Amino acid sequence: MRILHAVESGSRAWGFASPDSDYDVRFIYVRRKEDYLSIDEPKDTIDWQLDDVYDINGWDLKKALKQFAKGNATLYEWSGSPIVYRTTEDWQKIREVSGQYFSVKAAVYHYYGTANNTFFDHLQGDTVRYKKYFYALRPLLAAEYIEKFHVEPPVLFDDLLKLEIDPDLRTAIDRLLEIKKVTTEKEMNPHIPEIIDYIKTGIQKQKKIADELPDDHNKDYDSLNRVFREVLENC
């Protein structure tokens, strides 16, 4: 197989890694042309937990294009990662086409769901891991960015902070960022009222917005089929 695009995902790509953060490497690959003409198609993912530091996962091109068609927000984040390990001209063609399939509704639902799950799974106790605050804060800010601009949100947390944010919340986030730089992933700390309050209200707000957004999925696969065939011609 041939790697088309390889990036860093997760906290390192978002810009708020802890001193002991691992590496989440994600890539898109393409197999030989004849593999796509077989009755028994091979597995469409590659998972490789190298060790406790390097978590490596790849998606086959066909799977990736199907996910673009669904408006998969995680895949759009991989595409926009600021840390690129390898890329190709073929990927640039795919990236241009993928813009036609970004779904505001799918993305807002994704970010609402991420924040909601983080809140109920990790932020219910009297003390919390501050890393989990970011796993709720970032998706809520990403959803606000999408509502305002109707495009893919930036991957870097600092870029999302350029939105108009309540001054007290901004001060609390700045303080949280400084603490995060010197604390480990598993360290427990007391809640920060301004942040937990924003998360609680933000989840309710984004659920309502997502429910009311019209379905904007692009159901015309012609562009994806065309770029798929173009990339296979190079295999």
N, C-alpha and C positions, 0 to 999 in steps of 0.2 A: 504494500500500500504506500501511498504518497501523502505526506502531511501538507495540507493546504494552508492551515492557519493554526498557530499555537500561542496561547496567552496565559497570563496569570489571572486567576479568578479569586473571589473572596476578599478577605480583609486587606491583603497586600495591594490588590488592584483598587480597592475602595479608598485606600489611604489611611487606614487606622489599625495597622497591624500591631500586635503586642510584641514584646521582646522575644517571646517563645512561640510566635505564630508559625504554623507550618506553611508549605507551599501548595497551592491548589492549581495544578497545571491542567488546562483544558485545550483540546485540539480537535479540528475537523480533518478527516482524511478521506481519500478516494482510493478504491481498489482498482484492480485491472478491469477493463471493459467487459471481458467475458464473464466475470463474476456476477455482473448485473443481468446477464442473459441465462443464468442457471436456474433450474427449478428449485434447488436447495440453496437459497441464498445464505451466505455466512452470517454470523452474529453481527449486528450493526453498531456495537459499542466495543471499546477496549478499556478495561479497568485494570489499573496497575498501582497497588499500594506499595510503593518501593520500600518505604520504611515509615517511621513516625513523623518524618519531616516532609516527605514528598508524596503527595496524593495526585495521581495522574489519571485522567479520564478523557477518552476520545469518542467522538460520534462520527459514524459514516456519513458521507456527503448526502446520500439519499434521505437518511433520517433527519439530517440538519435542514434540508430544504422543506421537508414535510412540517418540521417544527416552525420554520419561518412562516409557512402558510397559516399556521395556527396562531401566529402572533406570540410565540414563546418568548417571554421577556428575559429569561435567563440566557437564551441564545443571543439575543440582542446585546446583552451585557458583555458576553464573551467577545462579540464583534467589536464592541467599543472599548475594550480594556486598554488602559494606557501602557500596560506592560506586555509587549509583543515579543515572543521568542523567535517566531518564524512566520513569514507570510509569503504569498505568491501573487502573481498577476491574476491567476484564475480566481483567487479569493476576492480580489478587488472587483471583479465582474459580479461575483455572487453578492458582495456587499452592496453594490449599486442597485441590484435587483431587489434585495431584501427590503429596501426602504418602501417599496410599493405594498408591503404586507404588514407593516407595523399597525397594530390594533390598539387604539386608546383604551377601549373597554377591556380587552384581555390584559393589558399591562396594568391598569389600575386595579383590576381584580387580583392579579398576581401580587402586587405590592401590598394591597390590603391584607391578603391572605398570609403573606410572610410576617407582617407586623402583628397580625392577630394571633398567629400560632406562637410567635416569640413571646408575646405578652402572657398568654395563658400557660405556656409550657415552662417559662423561665423567669417571669417577673412577678410572681405571686407572693414570694416570701418577704420577710422583713429586711433581709439582705440579699443582694443580687450580684451576679458577675457583670461588671460594667461593659464587657464585650457585648452582652446581650442587649444592652440599651441601644447600641449602634445597629443591631439587627432588627430593631423596631423603628428607630429614628430614621435611618437611611431610606427604607421603603416608603415611609410616610412622606418624607420630603420629595422622593422621586415621584410619588403620585401627585403631589401638589405641582411639581414641575410639568408633568404631562397635562394636567388640567389647564395650566396657564399657556403652554406653548404647543400642545398637541403633537409633540415629537418625542423621540426616544430621549430619556433623561440622561444626563452625564453620569459616568461611572464613578468618578472621584467625588468623595463626600464633600471636599472643600468647594467644588463647583456647585453642588446643591445648596451650600450655605450662602450662595450669592442671592438666593431668593430673599424676599422681604420676610424677615422673621421677627417675632416679638423680641424686644431687647432683653427682657429677663431670661427668655429661653436661650437666646444667643449667648448670653453671659454664662449660663449653666452648661451649655454645650462646649464652650471654650474651656471651661474648667474641667469638664469631663475628658476632653481630648488631652489635656496636660497630665491628668491622673493616669489615663490609659497608657501613655508612653512609658511609664515606670512600674506598671503593675502586670502581673502574669495573667494568663487566660483564666485560671480557676480561682483567683482571689475574690473573696466576697466583701461587699461594701454596702453601706446603708443607701436607701433610696434618695434620689435628688428630686424634691417635690416638683420643680418646674418641668422636669423631663418626664416623669411618670404621668403627670397630669396631661401633658401634651400627647403622650402616647394613648392614653385612655380616650380622650376626646377625638384624636385623629383617627383612630380605628372606627369609631362610630360614624364619623363624617365620611370617610372613604368608602365604607360599605354602602351608605346611602347613595353616594355619587355613582359608584360602580353599577348598582342596581338600575339606576335611571339612565345610564348612558345607552345610546342606540348601538346595535350590533354593526360594527364597521369592519368586519373581516373581509378581506379581498378573496373572493372565491374563484377568481380566474387564475388558473395555474399555468397559463401559457408561458409567462416570462420565466417561471421557475423551471418548467420543462425545457425551455430553450437553453438556459444557462447550464442545466444538468448535462444536456447532450454536448454542448460546447466543451465542457470540462472533460467529458469522457473521450472526446476526440484526441485529447492530449495524452491519453493513457495507453 
